[in-house]
């Protein structure tokens, strides 16, 4: 497979089988794409839900590494047919779906085609937080088993490159998640009547907006009029998660759940905001969320809570001059009051991002790096 002549093999995405289905992203093919039909009955969905609830962290990921079995068999059969009919220089299998690793492993062994495992997230990065006898250790062990035949590994940050290389004892390379400038509209201005700060994406179990919410309560206590025209808009969080983090607080009336929105609507919301909230997962070394790259190009100042104490995200914000990290509720409150004061005086928050630094992280540049890695693997195995 050459990066300029590529085939994508993937399960079909439909509202029935994909909880994150976005019709605006479907059928936007930039190369030959083979979609394997994947239909889940309502009964099967209910069974899957109750099994996951009953087994909790074990879940179907561990119980059935190749689950659901039908889509695994169909993907494997179509990949087998494809490699019989055509020559490929290299196979790229990307996670988090473990199915891709299994299929790539089997096809590589059968047809002697080198393959690369691309980890946008690696299960071992959370292993320090797992109980000794957690069933998820089996899930991690399965990843190691199927990656033994891989020629190289790719992941999203330098610390994870080192961890992945040590974990699997293979060459590992860095390709950032990045962003696409074409996803953004030109000349969108922030809201004028309200100071709006936007958060987009899920709030993971090890992320916590408490310091931010405490800061709002602190400002309301000290000078309640300061937040009269302030709103925090949360996009992409479930009602249960929203209530858990934001209900029954003094500042709850300032925080609005906007529900799930399409990818392009989330980009538009970022551009129309006065500033952006970025929630980190403390204690997870090497984590570099894809969201931060979109945030950087949106052109609004980013408030990172609680920061990562000078780690990757803090360094990235400093390098690109796109935002600030706040460790405590008092730090958050001081920054918010300063930004609101600026907005009341000038209609915006001062932000002078380093475009030369930001543009390094475009997906075009990251794809060039990926192409170099694939060419290197292909030539090493020719």
VENFENDA-V901062 format. One record per backbone hydrogen bond with DSSP energy under -1.0 kcal/mol. CO is the residue of the C=O (numbers start at 0). NH is the residue of the N-H. Records with the same first field share a line. If there is no record, write none. Layout:
CO = NH / NH
//
This chain:
1 = 4
4 = 1
7 = 33
9 = 35
13 = 17
17 = 20
21 = 24
31 = 7
33 = 9
35 = 11
40 = 44
41 = 45
42 = 46
43 = 47
44 = 48
45 = 49
46 = 50
47 = 51
48 = 52
49 = 53
50 = 54
51 = 55
54 = 57
57 = 61
58 = 62
59 = 63
63 = 66
67 = 71
68 = 72
69 = 73
70 = 74
71 = 75
72 = 76
73 = 77
74 = 78
75 = 79
76 = 80
77 = 81
78 = 82
79 = 83
80 = 84
81 = 85
90 = 115
92 = 117
97 = 101
98 = 102
99 = 103
100 = 104
101 = 105
102 = 106
103 = 107
104 = 108
105 = 109
106 = 110
107 = 111
113 = 90
114 = 150
115 = 92
116 = 153
117 = 94
121 = 124
122 = 125
123 = 126
125 = 128
126 = 129
130 = 133
133 = 136
134 = 137
135 = 139
136 = 140
137 = 141
138 = 142
139 = 143
140 = 144
141 = 145
142 = 146
146 = 149
151 = 116
152 = 172
153 = 118
154 = 174
156 = 160
157 = 161
158 = 162
159 = 163
160 = 164
161 = 165
162 = 166
163 = 167
164 = 168
170 = 152
172 = 154
178 = 362
179 = 182
180 = 183
193 = 195
194 = 230
195 = 273 / 274
196 = 232
197 = 276
198 = 234
203 = 206
208 = 212
209 = 213
210 = 214
211 = 215
212 = 216
213 = 217
214 = 218
215 = 219
216 = 220
217 = 221
218 = 222
222 = 225
223 = 226
224 = 227
226 = 229
228 = 194
230 = 196
231 = 255
232 = 198
233 = 257
234 = 200
237 = 241
238 = 242
239 = 243
240 = 244
241 = 245
242 = 246
248 = 251
250 = 253
251 = 254
253 = 231
255 = 233
258 = 235
261 = 265
262 = 266
263 = 267
264 = 268
265 = 269
266 = 270
267 = 271
271 = 190
274 = 197
275 = 302
277 = 304
280 = 283
283 = 286
289 = 292 / 293
290 = 294
291 = 295
292 = 296
293 = 297
300 = 275
301 = 323
302 = 277
303 = 325
304 = 279
310 = 314
311 = 315
312 = 316
313 = 317
314 = 318
315 = 319
316 = 321
319 = 353
321 = 301
323 = 303
327 = 331
328 = 332
329 = 333
330 = 334
331 = 335
332 = 336
333 = 337
334 = 338
335 = 339
336 = 340
337 = 341
338 = 342
339 = 343
340 = 344
341 = 345
342 = 346
352 = 354
353 = 357
354 = 358
357 = 360
358 = 361
360 = 178
361 = 365
362 = 366
363 = 367
364 = 368
365 = 369
366 = 370
367 = 371
368 = 372
369 = 373
370 = 374
371 = 375
372 = 376
373 = 377
374 = 378
375 = 379
376 = 380
//
